[in-house]
Amino acid sequence: MSEERERLPDVLRGFAIVLVVLGHCIQEGSGEGFSENMLYFHDRLYQFIYSFHMPLFMMISGYLGWGSMKRADTKDKRRRLLKARAVKLLSPIFLWTAIDYARGLVIGYIRVDAQSQAIVFAYFYSVLNNLWFLWAAFWCFIIVYAVHYFFKDSVLVYLAGFVLLFFIPDGLGLGAYKYMLPYFVVSFYGHKYIERHRGQVDKLMAPWAAAAAGVVFGVMFLFFDENDFIYLTGYKLVGKDAAGQLLIDFYRMFIGFAGSGFFILSWGCALRYFKCEWKALRALGTESMGIYILSGYLLILVIRGLVSEDNPSYLLNMVEAAAVLIVSWGISRFLGKIRGLRILVGKAQI
C-alpha cells in the first residue's frame, strides 16, 4: 500500500483539475448568455462537480501540508517552510495580476491618465480577488501552522475559531476561505492518524467502503441546488436567517466531505486492484497549480470568444476541457523548466 499511497495524491490532483477545467468550460464555454445570466448554477453536472471538487483539492493540500510540517523539525526549517509556502502560493497571484494589468494598459481598458493612487489601489484589490483557491490554501496553511506550533494542536482553539467563522464577513473571498478550512484541517490531522494506524486505514481502501461513501454522497446530492453554492449564499450568519444559513453551511460542508471521501476511496481502490499507472492523471496532477492558473486565462481570452451563441453541450464542454488541459499543461511544463519563469506556476525553489 505504500506505493499506492504515494501515487494517490497525484492521481487525485489530476482527477480534481480535470473537474475544475470541465466546470469552468461549462461556465465560460457554453455561450455568452449562458455565462452572463449565470445559468450554469442550474446545470446539474456543474452542481455535481462543485459539490465536492474544491473540497477534494483542499483535502489533498491538507494531507500534503502535514508531511511538510512534520519535516520542519527546527525553528529555521519552520521559517523556511513558511517563506516557501508564501512564495509558492502568493507570488503567482501578484505576478499574474500584474501581467493582466500590463495587458490592460496595452489594450486600453485601464486608463493611463487615471490617478496613480487609484491604479495602485485597484491593482491590490484585484490581487485580493484573483486566483481565490491559492489564497484559500495559503490562509488555511497559516491557520493550521499557527495552531500546530503555537497552540499545540488545541482542539479548543479550533472549536472557538470554527464558531467565530460564522460571524466574520464574507467579503474579499473570505466566505470561500472559511468554507475550505475544515477540509484542510481534517485532512492535515487525518494524515497524522494514517501514519499511526496504517493497517486500519488500508482496510478502508476496499470496494465496500467506496460503495458506502458513494451511497451517502448520492443521497445527499439529490438535495443539492443553487442555494448551496458558496458564491451565492456565502457563509456568515449575521444579517441572515441564521437557522437557514446554518443548515446550508453544514449541508455544504458534509456533502463536500462525502463526495471527497467517495472519490478518495474509489481512486484508492483503483490503484490497489487495477494494474494501471494512470500516467496521464498523474502528469496532470503534478502540474495542477499551473493548469489552474493558466486555464482561467485560456478560458477567458480564447474559449469564451469562440462560442458566441448560447450552445450548452456537454460534448462541446469536454472537447474544450481537453484542449485547455493539454495546452495549459504544456505551458506549465515549459514555464516550470525556465529558472526565471517557474515562479509563475508555483515552482520557485527557496
ABEGO torsion letter per residue (X at the ends): XAAAAAAAAAAAAAAAAAAAAAAAAAAAAAEAAAAAAGAAAABAAAAAAAAAAAAAAAAAAAAAAAAAAAABABAAAAAAAAAAAAAAAAAAAAAAAAAAAAAAAAAGABBAABBAAAAAAAAAAAAAABGAAAAAAAAAAAAAAAAAAAAGGBAAAAAAAAAAAAABBABGGAAAAAAAAAAAAAAAAAAAAAAABAAAAAAABBAAAAAAAAAAAAAAAAABBAAABAAAAEABABGBBAAAAAAAAAAAAAAAAAAAAAAAAAAAAAAAABBBAGAAAAAAAAAAAAAAAAAAAAAAAAAAAABABBBBBAAAAAAAAAAAAAAAAAAAAAAAABAAAAAAAGABBX
